[in-house]
Amino acid sequence: MASSLPPRSSYLKKENAGTARREMGLKVTPRRNVLSAINNGEANGGTSSAPADGGGAEAAPVVEFSGREDVERLLAEKMKGKSKNDYKGRVEQMSDYIKKLRACTRWYMELEDGYLAEQEKLRGTLDAENSRHTELETQLSNAIEELKAANLDLTRRCESLEETLNREKSEKLIAVESYEKEKQERESAESSRDVLTVDLERVTHDAKRFSEQLKMVQDTNKRLQEYNTSLQQYNSNLQADASKSGETISKLQKEKSAMMESMATLRECNNSMSSQLESSRASQQEAIRVKEELRKEVECLRAELKQVRDDRDHSIAQLNSLNIELANCKEQIGRSSKECESMSTKVSSLEETCNTQQKQIQTFQKQLAAATQKLKLADMTAIEAMTGYEEQKEKIKYLEERLAHAESQIVEGDELRKKLHNTILELKGNIRVFCRLRPLLPFDGDSNGPEGASISFPTSVESTGRAIDLMNQGQKLSFSYDKVFDHNASQEDVFVEISQLVQSALDGYKVCIFAYGQTGSGKTYTMMGRPGIDQKGIIPRSLEQIFKTSQSLESQGWEYSMQVSMLEIYNETIRDLLAPGRPNSFDMTPSKQYTIKHDSHGNTTVSDLTIIDVFSIADVTTLLDKASHSRSVGKTQMNEQSSRSHFVFTLKISGSNENTGQHVQGVLNLIDLAGSERLAKSGSTGDRLKETQSINKSLSALSDVIFAIAKGDDHVPFRNSKLTYLLQPCLGGDSKTLMFVNISPEASSVGETICSLRFASRVNACEIGIPRRQTQARSFDSRLSYG
């Protein structure tokens, strides 16, 4: 999935190689003539101005630069002459060499413009990526919430379907068990019906046989009546046998009573069997048991009837008792017929019940088939839901991978931005010098004084915004710096030029900006400003940019903590401007002894110095107001309210990103130096004289340190002044330092102005930290590697 997105490097190659150069109006070619027309013009001019006896110097060749090798070849080129005294040849070679150096400088300036355009383009691209990343995060969060809700809904539906399935399975099992049970009951009822039918046939057959026997008995009775008379003859004999017959009759009566009891028992059993059959189908087995008992009783009746036949056959004399018994037997046969009819009715009712149950079973089977179909549909729905869930899961995984890729691209873009930003600042120099001319105030004298001094700004292409000219006693003095601001420049114009240095502090570098100049030249106004939106100085604008940028980076996972400290160096003594119970400016007695310490990582600490955590620009504004009321000021002949101490504002920035594991620690030092002035002109006496001497000594120590570093001396006198020892980590390595020289337009201050401009020029010519020439060559190599 990540391979579908273009890599960050290819994107930068396309954007840097094409768009940035088209916006700057540069031709995108691997080799080109740098200012060929100017070189040709300068070459022709050099030829025409050559002396006549020199035979005419050849036109300087058109210089082409295609890479670092050409620049190194130019730098390694040595001056050669025919002899040591061949000054003319050396001068001509030196002139050609200077023209080549100018062309090389032009080439580097165009490279720098290209880098600026690329930086702006990268900023726009980074903002677009940030907005797109924010939109992606919003869409992903919404999609994840929707998927979670859908997943929860599907889970609930699956659970309800599973419950329905289990319930239908249990109902199906119950129906099957009921069907099996009813089937068994129906089979048992059918078997009992068959048995009862057989018994009924037997009883009917016995009734027919009894009828035949009855006819035979009637015939016998007639014959007996005929022979009654003859029998009377034997009455006497029969009377003898009467006692025996009485005994037999009593025995038969006993047997009759036993038969009646058994018949009553049979009737009760039949009634209980019918009630059990009508009340519940589940009592079929009890009916079978009762049927077995009835069968046994019928067999007993059969045995008894057989015994009766045997007795009747044995004794015809018992005819009357037999007739009675026959009548009783007829009654019993009638009852048995009724009972058989009732049993047939019950059997038919059982058959109807079985048919009804069979219909119910068929209904249950249909319901079971419908439930099975519903179960299949539920299974299909569950399968579709699981398929959709898996698809959504894959989609979420794809979106998470895209999000991770976008975050990695943002991290890479931020790293590249920091690298390019630092490269641009290194190209401009780790120590830079800006110059600002204070506008003429109403109470100032004429800018053109008796000495005839005047300040102007060149308008040529090369010098616009970078040079300043000073006319003094008919002599023109020219100075050039990294940036020059005239008297019309606003506070916003000044801050735009240094905003990149403030960004470096947020990126984890040590940054130092200090204002230098004579008293009354506008240093404090440049650094602190005045109340009002347009009058704010470098310090409040820098803090606003830092807080605004840190808040915008919170969306990328960055968290920043900031600490502020403010001190002044007065007469080589450190004073804490934020200490509780800070004495007034007029009390010059120090309350504590502060010690400056440097660790192996280049971090500077001042013992017992008050350090306060700040969270907003309002917190810092309150501390600045407190420090401004505590700072040491005094009145001199050159300024009504002159700063008599070096003011050092330090902001320590610590940032961390838990998502990427990055940590940065930057330091921003903003310094308002005390005004430099000549003792004779300032008119200082007493304490003011001591203050002036201390200020001039510390400023002289600062210049000694800068020149020693520039020359590469083994010993750099950092400890000659508290100011230079405090700024030691900011004056070397990869630290960024900006010197802001402020000058006054008054003609009466021309001497101090010339001293300030000369000192600034010497600082501007120094190479501190990474030399500019090496930085430019290294930047050219990185440019070749990128595009």
C-alpha positions in Angstrom: 0.0 0.0 0.0 2.8 2.4 0.9 4.3 1.9 -2.6 1.3 3.5 -4.2 2.4 6.9 -2.8 5.3 8.8 -4.4 8.4 9.1 -2.2 9.3 12.4 -0.7 12.7 12.5 -2.5 11.2 12.2 -6.0 8.7 14.9 -5.2 11.5 17.3 -4.0 13.5 16.5 -7.2 10.6 17.5 -9.4 9.6 20.6 -7.5 13.2 21.8 -6.9 14.4 21.1 -10.4 11.6 22.8 -12.3 9.1 25.0 -10.5 11.5 26.9 -8.2 13.8 27.9 -11.1 10.9 28.8 -13.4 9.5 31.1 -10.7 12.8 32.8 -10.3 13.1 33.2 -14.1 16.3 31.1 -14.3 17.2 28.8 -17.2 17.4 25.2 -16.1 20.5 24.0 -17.9 23.5 22.0 -16.6 26.0 24.4 -17.9 25.7 28.1 -18.6 27.6 31.3 -19.0 27.4 33.3 -15.9 26.9 37.0 -16.8 28.6 36.4 -20.1 27.6 39.8 -21.4 29.1 41.5 -18.3 32.2 39.4 -18.6 32.6 40.3 -22.2 32.0 44.0 -21.4 34.6 43.9 -18.6 37.0 42.0 -20.8 36.7 44.6 -23.6 37.0 47.4 -21.1 40.2 45.9 -19.7 41.6 45.6 -23.2 41.0 49.2 -24.1 42.5 50.5 -20.9 45.7 48.5 -21.2 48.8 50.5 -21.9 49.9 50.8 -25.5 53.4 49.5 -25.0 52.0 46.3 -23.6 51.1 45.1 -27.0 47.4 44.8 -26.1 46.1 42.4 -23.5 43.9 39.6 -24.6 40.2 39.6 -23.8 39.3 37.7 -20.7 37.7 34.4 -21.5 34.1 33.8 -20.7 34.0 32.0 -17.3 31.8 29.0 -16.9 31.0 27.3 -13.6 29.4 23.8 -13.7 30.2 22.6 -10.3 32.4 22.6 -7.3 35.4 21.4 -9.2 35.4 24.7 -11.2 35.2 26.8 -8.1 38.0 24.8 -6.4 40.1 25.1 -9.5 39.6 28.8 -9.5 40.5 29.1 -5.8 43.6 26.9 -6.3 44.8 29.0 -9.3 48.1 30.7 -8.5 49.6 33.9 -9.9 52.5 33.3 -12.2 54.8 35.9 -13.8 57.8 35.8 -16.1 59.9 37.1 -13.3 59.6 38.6 -9.8 59.6 42.1 -11.2 57.0 41.4 -13.9 54.4 43.5 -12.1 52.5 44.3 -15.3 51.9 40.6 -16.0 50.8 40.0 -12.5 48.5 42.9 -12.5 46.8 41.6 -15.7 46.5 38.1 -14.2 45.1 39.6 -11.0 42.5 41.6 -13.1 41.4 38.4 -14.9 41.3 36.6 -11.6 39.1 39.3 -10.0 36.7 39.1 -12.9 36.5 35.4 -12.5 35.9 35.9 -8.8 33.1 38.3 -9.6 31.5 35.9 -11.9 31.8 33.2 -9.3 30.2 35.5 -6.7 27.3 36.2 -9.2 26.9 32.5 -9.7 26.7 31.9 -5.9 24.2 34.7 -5.6 22.0 33.1 -8.2 22.3 29.8 -6.4 21.2 31.5 -3.2 18.2 33.1 -4.9 17.3 29.6 -6.2 17.6 28.2 -2.7 15.3 30.9 -1.4 12.7 30.1 -4.1 13.0 26.4 -3.3 12.5 27.2 0.4 9.3 29.2 -0.3 8.1 26.4 -2.5 8.9 23.8 0.2 7.1 25.9 2.7 4.0 26.0 0.5 4.2 22.3 -0.1 4.7 21.6 3.7 1.6 23.7 4.5 -0.4 21.9 1.8 0.8 18.5 3.2 -0.1 19.6 6.7 -3.6 20.6 5.7 -4.0 17.4 3.7 -2.7 15.4 6.7 -5.3 17.1 8.9 -8.1 16.3 6.5 -6.9 12.7 6.3 -6.8 12.4 10.0 -10.4 13.8 10.2 -11.6 11.4 7.5 -9.8 8.5 9.1 -11.2 9.2 12.5 -14.8 9.5 11.1 -14.3 6.3 9.1 -13.0 4.5 12.2 -16.0 5.7 14.3 -18.4 4.6 11.6 -16.7 1.2 11.3 -16.7 0.7 15.0 -20.5 1.5 15.1 -21.1 -0.9 12.1 -18.9 -3.6 13.8 -20.9 -3.2 17.0 -24.2 -3.4 15.1 -23.0 -6.5 13.3 -21.8 -8.1 16.5 -25.2 -7.5 18.1 -27.0 -8.9 15.0 -24.8 -12.0 15.0 -25.5 -12.5 18.7 -29.3 -12.2 18.2 -29.1 -14.5 15.2 -27.1 -17.1 17.2 -29.7 -16.9 20.0 -32.5 -17.3 17.5 -30.7 -20.2 15.9 -30.1 -21.9 19.3 -33.8 -21.4 20.2 -35.0 -22.8 16.9 -32.7 -25.8 17.3 -34.0 -26.5 20.7 -37.6 -26.1 19.4 -36.7 -28.4 16.6 -35.3 -31.0 19.0 -38.4 -30.8 21.2 -40.7 -31.2 18.1 -38.7 -34.2 16.9 -38.9 -35.8 20.4 -42.6 -35.0 20.6 -43.1 -36.5 17.2 -41.2 -39.7 18.1 -43.1 -39.9 21.3 -46.5 -39.5 19.6 -45.4 -42.0 16.9 -44.7 -44.6 19.7 -48.0 -43.8 21.4 -49.8 -44.2 18.1 -48.1 -47.6 17.4 -49.0 -48.7 20.9 -52.6 -47.6 20.5 -52.8 -49.4 17.1 -51.4 -52.6 18.7 -53.9 -52.3 21.7 -56.7 -51.7 19.1 -55.7 -54.9 17.3 -55.6 -56.9 20.6 -59.1 -55.5 21.6 -60.4 -56.4 18.1 -59.2 -60.0 18.5 -60.7 -60.1 22.0 -64.0 -58.8 20.6 -64.1 -61.5 18.0 -63.4 -64.1 20.6 -66.2 -62.8 22.8 -68.6 -62.7 19.9 -67.7 -66.3 19.0 -68.3 -67.3 22.7 -71.7 -65.5 22.6 -72.7 -67.5 19.5 -71.6 -70.7 21.2 -73.5 -69.8 24.4 -76.6 -69.2 22.2 -76.3 -72.6 20.7 -75.8 -74.1 24.1 -78.9 -72.2 25.3 -80.9 -73.8 22.6 -79.6 -77.1 23.5 -80.5 -76.5 27.2 -84.0 -75.5 26.2 -84.4 -78.7 24.3 -83.1 -80.6 27.2 -85.5 -78.7 29.4 -88.4 -79.9 27.3 -87.1 -83.4 27.5 -86.7 -83.0 31.2 -90.3 -81.9 31.6 -91.3 -84.9 29.8 -89.4 -87.0 32.1 -90.5 -85.0 35.1 -92.8 -87.6 36.1 -90.2 -90.2 35.9 -88.0 -88.0 37.8 -90.5 -87.6 40.6 -90.1 -91.2 41.1 -86.7 -90.7 41.8 -87.4 -87.7 44.1 -86.6 -89.5 47.0 -83.3 -90.4 45.6 -82.8 -86.7 44.6 -83.7 -85.5 48.0 -80.8 -87.5 49.2 -78.8 -85.7 46.7 -80.4 -82.3 47.6 -78.0 -81.7 50.4 -75.2 -82.2 48.0 -76.9 -79.9 45.4 -77.4 -77.3 48.1 -73.7 -77.4 48.9 -73.0 -77.2 45.2 -75.4 -74.2 44.8 -73.8 -72.4 47.7 -70.4 -73.0 46.1 -71.8 -71.7 42.8 -73.2 -68.7 44.5 -69.8 -68.0 46.1 -68.2 -68.4 42.7 -71.0 -66.1 41.3 -70.2 -63.4 43.9 -66.5 -63.8 43.0 -67.4 -63.4 39.3 -69.5 -60.3 40.1 -66.6 -58.8 42.1 -64.2 -59.5 39.2 -66.7 -58.0 36.8 -66.9 -54.9 39.0 -63.2 -54.8 39.0 -63.1 -55.1 35.3 -65.7 -52.3 34.9 -63.6 -50.1 37.2 -60.5 -50.9 35.3 -62.3 -50.1 32.0 -63.5 -46.8 33.4 -60.0 -45.9 34.7 -58.6 -46.9 31.3 -61.1 -44.7 29.4 -60.5 -41.7 31.7 -56.7 -42.1 31.4 -57.1 -42.4 27.6 -59.2 -39.2 27.4 -57.1 -37.2 29.9 -53.6 -37.8 28.5 -52.0 -39.5 25.6 -49.0 -40.1 27.9 -51.0 -42.8 29.8 -50.9 -45.4 27.0 -48.6 -47.7 28.8 -50.9 -47.7 31.8 -53.8 -48.6 29.4 -51.7 -51.5 28.1 -51.1 -52.7 31.6 -54.8 -52.5 32.3 -55.5 -54.3 29.1 -53.2 -57.0 30.1 -55.0 -57.3 33.4 -58.3 -57.4 31.5 -56.9 -60.1 29.3 -55.9 -62.1 32.4 -59.4 -61.6 33.9 -61.0 -62.7 30.6 -58.8 -65.8 30.7 -59.9 -66.3 34.3 -63.5 -65.9 33.1 -62.9 -68.4 30.4 -61.5 -70.8 33.0 -64.5 -70.2 35.2 -66.9 -70.7 32.3 -65.1 -73.9 31.5 -65.5 -75.0 35.0 -69.2 -74.1 34.8 -69.5 -76.2 31.7 -67.8 -79.0 33.4 -70.1 -78.7 36.4 -73.1 -78.5 34.2 -72.0 -81.6 32.3 -71.4 -83.3 35.5 -74.8 -82.4 37.1 -77.8 -81.8 35.0 -79.7 -81.4 38.2 -78.3 -77.9 38.5 -80.4 -76.7 35.5 -82.2 -74.0 37.4 -79.0 -72.6 38.7 -77.6 -72.8 35.2 -80.6 -70.9 33.8 -80.0 -68.2 36.3 -76.3 -68.3 35.5 -77.2 -68.1 31.8 -79.3 -65.0 32.4 -76.5 -63.5 34.3 -74.1 -64.5 31.6 -76.4 -62.8 29.0 -76.4 -59.7 31.1 -72.6 -59.9 31.4 -72.4 -60.5 27.6 -74.5 -57.3 27.1 -72.3 -55.3 29.3 -69.2 -56.7 27.6 -70.7 -55.8 24.2 -71.4 -52.2 25.5 -67.8 -52.1 26.8 -66.5 -53.3 23.5 -68.5 -50.6 21.7 -67.2 -48.0 24.1 -63.7 -49.4 23.5 -64.3 -49.1 19.7 -65.5 -45.5 20.2 -62.4 -44.8 22.2 -60.2 -46.4 19.6 -61.8 -44.2 16.9 -61.2 -41.2 19.1 -57.6 -42.2 19.5 -57.3 -42.6 15.8 -58.8 -39.1 15.3 -56.3 -37.8 18.0 -53.5 -39.6 16.1 -54.6 -37.9 12.8 -54.7 -34.6 14.6 -51.3 -35.1 16.0 -50.0 -36.2 12.6 -51.4 -33.0 11.1 -49.7 -31.1 13.9 -46.5 -32.9 13.2 -46.7 -32.0 9.6 -47.3 -28.4 10.6 -44.3 -28.6 12.9 -42.3 -30.0 10.1 -43.3 -27.1 7.8 -42.4 -24.7 10.6 -39.1 -26.5 11.0 -38.4 -26.2 7.3 -39.3 -22.5 7.4 -37.0 -22.1 10.4 -34.3 -24.0 8.6 -34.7 -21.7 5.6 -34.5 -18.7 7.9 -31.4 -20.1 9.5 -29.8 -20.5 6.1 -30.7 -16.9 5.3 -29.3 -15.9 8.7 -26.1 -17.8 8.0 -25.8 -16.1 4.6 -26.4 -12.7 6.2 -23.8 -13.5 8.8 -21.4 -14.6 6.1 -22.0 -11.4 4.2 -21.6 -9.4 7.4 -18.4 -11.1 8.1 -17.2 -10.5 4.6 -18.1 -6.8 4.8 -16.4 -6.7 8.2 -13.2 -8.1 6.7 -13.4 -5.7 3.8 -13.8 -2.8 6.2 -11.0 -4.2 8.3 -8.7 -4.3 5.2 -9.8 -0.8 4.3 -8.9 0.4 7.8 -5.6 -1.3 7.6 -4.9 0.3 4.2 -5.9 3.8 5.6 -3.7 3.3 8.7 -0.8 2.4 6.4 -1.5 5.5 4.3 -1.7 7.6 7.5 1.6 6.1 8.7 3.2 6.8 5.3 1.8 10.4 5.3 3.2 10.9 8.8 6.6 9.6 7.8 6.5 11.9 4.8 5.7 14.8 7.1 8.6 13.9 9.4 10.9 13.6 6.4 9.6 16.9 5.1 10.2 18.6 8.4 13.7 17.1 8.6 14.4 18.3 5.1 13.0 21.8 5.9 15.3 22.1 8.9 18.3 20.9 6.9 17.6 23.3 4.0 16.8 26.1 6.5 20.1 25.5 8.3 21.9 25.2 4.9 20.5 28.6 3.8 21.6 30.2 7.1 25.1 28.7 6.8 25.3 30.0 3.2 24.6 33.4 4.6 27.1 32.9 7.3 26.9 31.7 10.9 27.8 35.3 12.0 26.0 38.0 10.1 26.0 41.8 10.4 23.0 44.1 9.8 23.1 47.9 9.9 20.3 50.2 10.7 20.2 54.0 10.4 18.1 55.8 13.0 15.7 58.4 11.6 16.4 62.0 12.4 14.4 63.1 15.4 12.9 66.6 15.9 15.3 67.5 18.7 18.4 66.3 16.7 20.6 68.7 14.9 21.1 68.9 11.1 22.4 65.7 9.6 24.8 67.8 7.5 26.9 69.5 10.3 29.9 71.8 10.0 32.1 68.9 9.2 30.0 68.2 6.1 29.3 64.6 6.9 26.4 62.9 5.2 25.1 59.4 4.8 23.8 57.9 1.6 22.8 54.5 0.2 24.1 53.2 -3.2 21.4 52.3 -5.7 23.3 49.9 -7.9 22.0 46.3 -8.3 24.8 44.8 -6.3 24.7 47.3 -3.4 21.0 48.0 -3.0 20.1 47.1 0.6 23.6 45.9 1.3 25.9 49.0 1.4 26.1 52.4 3.0 28.3 55.4 2.0 29.5 58.1 4.5 31.0 61.4 3.3 33.3 62.9 5.9 35.4 66.0 5.2 35.2 65.3 1.5 36.3 61.7 1.8 33.8 59.0 0.8 33.8 55.9 3.0 31.9 52.8 1.7 30.8 49.9 3.9 28.9 46.7 2.9 27.0 44.3 5.1 24.6 41.4 4.9 21.7 43.8 5.1 21.4 47.6 5.5 18.2 49.3 6.7 17.7 53.0 6.0 15.8 55.5 8.2 12.5 54.5 6.5 12.7 50.9 7.5 9.9 49.8 9.9 10.1 47.3 12.8 8.3 44.8 10.6 10.9 45.1 7.8 13.7 44.5 10.3 12.0 41.4 11.9 11.3 39.8 8.5 15.0 39.6 7.9 15.8 37.9 11.2 12.7 35.6 11.5 14.7 32.7 10.0 17.2 33.0 12.8 14.3 32.8 15.3 13.1 29.6 13.5 16.5 28.1 14.0 16.2 28.4 17.7 13.0 26.5 17.6 14.7 23.8 15.4 17.3 23.2 18.2 20.2 25.6 17.5 21.8 28.3 19.7 20.9 31.7 18.3 22.3 35.1 19.5 21.2 38.5 18.3 22.8 41.6 19.9 22.4 45.3 19.1 25.6 47.3 19.0 26.2 51.0 18.6 26.7 54.3 20.3 24.4 55.6 22.9 21.3 57.1 21.4 21.5 55.2 18.1 18.2 53.3 18.7 19.5 49.9 20.0 16.8 49.6 22.7 14.1 50.7 20.3 15.3 48.0 17.8 15.3 45.3 20.5 12.4 46.2 22.7 10.4 48.7 20.7 7.6 50.8 22.1 3.9 50.1 23.0 1.8 49.5 20.0 1.4 46.9 17.3 3.7 48.6 14.7 6.3 49.7 17.3 7.1 46.3 18.8 10.8 45.3 18.7 12.7 42.2 17.9 12.3 40.6 21.3 8.4 40.7 21.5 8.1 39.8 17.8 10.4 36.8 18.2 8.5 35.5 21.1 5.2 35.9 19.2 6.6 33.9 16.3 8.0 31.1 18.6 4.7 30.7 20.5 2.6 30.8 17.3 4.9 28.2 15.5 5.0 25.9 18.6 1.2 25.9 18.8 0.9 25.1 15.1 3.3 22.1 15.6 1.2 20.6 18.4 -1.0 18.9 15.7 2.2 17.0 14.5 2.9 15.7 18.0 5.4 18.3 19.2 5.3 19.5 22.7 7.5 22.5 23.8 8.5 23.8 27.2 10.1 27.3 27.5 12.1 29.0 30.2 13.0 32.6 30.4 15.8 34.4 32.3 16.8 38.1 32.2 20.0 39.6 33.5 22.1 42.7 33.1 25.9 43.1 33.2 26.6 46.3 35.0 30.2 47.2 35.7 31.2 43.6 35.1 28.7 42.5 37.7 25.7 40.2 36.9 22.3 41.3 38.2 19.2 39.2 38.1 16.3 41.3 36.7 13.7 38.8 37.7 14.8 38.1 41.3 12.1 38.6 43.9 12.5 41.9 45.8 14.7 43.3 43.0 16.1 46.7 44.2 15.5 49.8 42.2 17.8 50.9 39.4 19.3 53.5 41.6 20.6 51.0 44.2 23.8 49.7 42.5 24.8 47.4 45.4 24.7 43.7 44.2 22.8 41.4 46.4 24.3 38.0 45.2 27.4 36.8 43.5 26.5 34.9 40.2 28.8 32.5 38.5 28.8 31.5 34.8 29.4 27.8 34.0 29.6 25.9 30.7 29.1 22.1 30.4 30.5 19.7 27.8 27.4 20.0 25.7 27.8 23.8 25.2 25.0 24.7 27.6 25.5 27.8 29.8 24.1 28.2 33.3 24.3 31.1 35.8 24.2 30.1 39.4 21.2 31.3 41.5 19.7 33.0 38.4 15.9 33.2 38.4 14.5 31.0 35.6 10.7 31.1 35.0 8.6 28.7 32.9 6.4 30.6 30.4 3.4 29.4 28.5 2.2 32.4 26.5 3.3 35.7 25.1 1.4 37.4 28.0 3.7 35.7 30.6 6.8 37.0 28.8 5.4 40.5 28.3 4.8 40.8 32.1 8.4 39.7 32.7 9.8 42.1 30.2 7.9 45.0 31.8 9.3 44.0 35.2 12.9 43.7 33.8 12.7 47.1 32.0 11.8 48.8 35.3 14.7 47.1 37.0 17.4 47.9 34.4 20.1 50.3 35.1 19.9 53.6 33.1 21.5 57.0 33.4 21.7 60.4 31.9 24.7 61.6 29.8 25.4 64.5 27.5 24.6 62.2 24.5 21.4 60.7 25.8 18.8 61.7 28.4 18.1 58.1 29.3 21.0 55.9 28.3 21.3 52.2 29.0 24.3 51.8 31.4 24.4 48.0 31.3 24.2 45.0 28.8 20.7 43.5 28.9 20.6 39.7 28.1 17.3 38.0 27.5 17.6 34.2 27.3 14.8 31.8 26.1 15.6 28.1 26.5 13.4 25.9 24.3 12.9 22.2 24.8 10.8 20.2 22.3 9.9 16.5 22.0 7.8 14.5 19.6 6.6 11.2 21.0 5.4 10.0 17.6 8.8 10.3 16.0 11.1 10.1 19.1 12.7 13.5 18.2 14.1 15.9 20.8 15.4 19.4 20.3 17.0 21.9 22.6 17.5 25.5 21.4 18.5 28.7 23.0 17.6 32.2 21.9 19.8 35.0 23.3 18.6 38.6 22.6 21.0 41.2 23.8 20.8 45.0 24.1 24.3 46.1 24.6 25.1 49.3 26.4 25.9 52.3 24.2 29.5 52.8 23.2 30.7 56.4 23.6 33.9 58.5 23.9 34.7 59.7 27.3 35.5 63.2 26.1 32.2 63.5 24.3 29.9 61.8 26.8 31.0 64.2 29.6 30.8 61.3 32.1 32.2 61.9 35.6 32.2 59.9 38.8 30.0 56.8 38.6 29.1 57.6 35.0 32.8 57.6 34.1 33.3 54.2 35.7 30.2 52.9 33.8 31.5 54.2 30.5 35.0 52.7 31.0 33.4 49.3 31.9 31.1 49.4 28.9 33.9 50.3 26.5 36.1 47.6 28.0 33.5 44.8 27.6 32.8 45.9 24.0 36.5 45.9 23.2 36.8 42.4 24.7 33.9 41.4 22.4 35.8 42.6 19.4 39.0 40.8 20.6 37.1 37.5 20.9 35.6 37.8 17.5 38.9 38.6 15.8 40.7 35.9 17.7 38.1 33.3 16.5 38.3 34.6 13.0 42.1 34.3 12.9 42.0 30.8 14.4 44.1 31.7 17.5 44.8 28.9 19.9 43.7 31.1 22.8 40.5 33.1 22.7 40.1 35.6 25.5 36.5 34.8 26.5 37.2 35.4 30.2 38.3 39.0 29.7 34.7 40.1 30.1 31.6 38.7 31.7 29.7 39.4 28.4 32.1 37.4 26.2 32.3 34.5 28.7 28.5 34.4 28.9 28.2 34.3 25.0 31.0 31.8 24.5 28.7 29.0 23.2 27.0 31.4 20.8 30.2 32.5 19.1 31.4 29.2 17.6 30.4 25.8 16.2 27.0 25.7 14.5 25.6 28.6 16.5 23.9 31.4 14.7 25.0 35.0 15.6 23.6 38.3 14.3 25.2 41.6 15.1 22.8 44.6 14.7 24.9 47.8 14.4 22.9 50.9 15.0 24.1 54.3 13.8 22.9 57.9 14.4 22.2 60.3 11.5 23.6 63.3 13.4 26.6 64.9 11.9 28.0 65.5 15.5 28.1 61.7 16.0 30.1 61.0 12.8 33.2 59.9 14.7 31.2 57.3 16.7 29.4 56.3 13.5 32.6 55.6 11.6 34.0 53.6 14.6 30.8 51.5 14.7 30.8 50.9 11.0 34.4 49.9 10.8 34.0 47.5 13.7 31.0 46.0 12.0 32.9 45.6 8.7 35.7 43.8 10.5 33.1 41.4 12.1 31.4 41.0 8.7 34.7 39.9 7.1 35.2 37.2 9.8 34.4 33.5 9.2 33.3 32.0 12.5 32.2 28.4 12.9 31.8 26.8 9.5 33.5 29.1 6.9 31.1 30.5 4.3 33.3 29.2 1.4 33.2 25.7 2.7 29.5 26.0 3.5 28.7 27.1 -0.1 30.8 24.2 -1.6 29.1 21.7 0.7 25.7 23.2 -0.2 26.6 22.8 -3.9 27.4 19.1 -3.3 24.1 18.6 -1.6 22.3 20.4 -4.4 23.9 18.0 -6.9 22.8 15.1 -4.8 19.2 16.4 -4.7 18.8 17.3 -8.3 
